[in-house]
Amino acid sequence: MAPSKLPSRLKCNRPRRASALLGPLLLVLILPLEVARAQDNAAKARALVSSAIQMTNSDEAVKLLWQATEIDPTLEDPYVYLGVYYNSRSDFASMVKVYQKLLKYRPNEVSAYLNIGEAYMSFTPPRLQEALAYYQKAYALDPKNSWTALRIGEIFVQNGNREEATKYLRLALADTKNSAASAEAERLLRQMGSL
């Protein structure tokens, strides 16, 4: 009798069982390798960052920091140092690029949205609409951040939107834990005649 003509109770099920076991087995073998590779990349990126911050040649340090973002694009440290570098040189367009790259890999990183907003506010003249969009994204992720509320309120003041400005400035004013943001919000609200 040919194998295909065997009654179903006599057919060999080994290939199907082997494949059923092989899938989870491969996951058990491959997953730790991927984790180890990610940890290795993170370690390499951290080593590059460490080397970069020890350097006196800022051009070489910047190259190492960008290299670190390629090796482990989720590691925040190289982006922070690049942001500080470009901010110190008033190169706000590069600062925006740095944090936009971080957002590709860490889309919920509130500080990246805030830093992009700050960069846009630092342009001459400030790019208010671009800054507002990033501050609003940061606020959506962290609605208790009084600095974000303050910045949004400041932009609405500059745009002449008194109602929205008052709303966000009052939110910043209410945060007693952040006295600097609260004091600035109070100053602006008094200046507007809203207190």
N, C-alpha and C positions, 0 to 999 in steps of 0.2 A: 504494500500500500504506500503511495507517495505521501510525503509529509503534509502536503496541502489537503489530502483526503482523510487525514487522521481525524477522529472525533475530537471535538473541542476539549474534552477532559484530558486527552492524551497529548495535546500540543505543548510544545516547550515554550514557556513564558520567560525564560532567562534573559533574552535581549531586552525585553520591556522592563524587567526588574533591574537589570544593570543600568539602564538609562535613567530609571527613576532614582536609583541610588547615586548615580554619577553626578547629576545636577547639584544636589545639596553638598556632595563631597567636594566638587569643584569650588563651590562657594566657600566652603570651610577652608580650602587651600588658598584660594585667590584673595579673599577678603583680607586676611592678615598681611599678605604681600602688598596690597594696595595701602593699607594702614602704615606699614613699615616704610613704603616709598614716600608717603605724604609726610611722615615724621622725619625722614631723612632730608627731604626738600626743605622742611621747616628749619631743621638744624643748619643746613647750608645757608639758607637765607639769613638766619639770625647771625651766623658767623660773618657773612658779608656786611651786615648792618654794623656789627661790632667793629669790624675792621674800618669801615667807612667813617665812623664817628671818632676814630683815633687818628685819622689822617689830617695832615695840614694842607694838602693840596685839594681844594674843594672841588675842582673839576673831576679829579679821579674819584673822590668820595661820592659825587653825584652819580658817576657811572656805576659804581658798586651798588648804590642804593637802587638804581633802576634795574640792575641785574637781579637784585634780591626780589624785586617785584615780579620778575619773570619766573624765577625759580619757585617762589611760593606767593602767588598773587593774593592770597588771603591774609598774609601776615601784615598787620597794621603798621608796625614800626617803620619800615622804609618809607611809607607814604607820609607819615608824620614828619620825619626828618627832611624829606624832599619838600614838603609843604613849608616847613620853617625856613629852609634854604631859599626857596623862591619868594616867600613873603619878605624875607630880609633884603632881597634885591628888588623888591617892588615889581616882580615879574608875576603879575596876578593871572595872566593867561596860562602860564605854565602851572601855577598853583591849582587852577581849575582843572587842568588836564590830569594832574596827579590824583586829585580826589574823585574825579569822574572814573578813573581807572579802578580805584578802590571800590567804588559803588557797583562796578560790573561784577565783582566777586563777593561783595558784602553789601547787598542792596538795602539792608536795614541799619546801616551804620550811621547813626544820628550825627556824630561828629563830622563825618564827611560832608553831609548836606550843609551843616553849619559853616564849615570851612569854605565851601564853595560860595555860600551866601556872603560870607565876609570878604572873600576875594572880589566878588562882583561889586560890593559896596566900596571897595578900595580903588576901583577904576576911577579915572578922572575924565568925564564926570561919572558918578556912580551909575551902575547899570541896575536900576531899581527893579525892573520887572523880572530880570533873570534872578536877582537876589531873592526877591519875594517868592518865586516858584520854589527855590531850594529851601528857604525858611519854612514855607508851608509844608513841604514834604517832611522836614525835620519835626515840625509841630505835630503832624499827623502820627508820627512814630512815637513822639514823647510829648504829649499834651501838658505835662506838668513842668516843662522846661521854661522858666521865666525869662531867660535870655532870649529864647526864640520868640516868645510872645512880645517881648520888648522890641526886638528887631522888626517884627511884622508890624507892630504899632507905629514905629518910627517911619517905616516906608509908607504906611497909609497916611501919616501926618504929611509927609513930603508930597504925596499924590493928591492931597486935599480931601481924602475920604475920612471925614471926621467921625462918622459913626463906627466904622471898622477900627479906626485908630483908637478910639475910646474903649472899645470892647477889649482889644488886645493889651492896651496899656493898663487897664484895670486888672486884667489877669496877672500881669507882671507885678503890679503894685501889691496884690494880695499875697504874694510869696514872701513871707517874713523870713524865710531861711536864706534868701538871696538879697541881702540888704542893698547891694550896689544896683541890681536891676530894679528893685523896688523904688529906690531913691530916684533913679533916672526916670522911671515911669511916672512917679509923682511930679517931678519937675516938668515933664512934658504935659501932663494933664493940667497942671496949674497954668502953664503957658497958654494952653488951649482954652482955659477958662472952664474946664470940665470938673474941677474940684472945688 
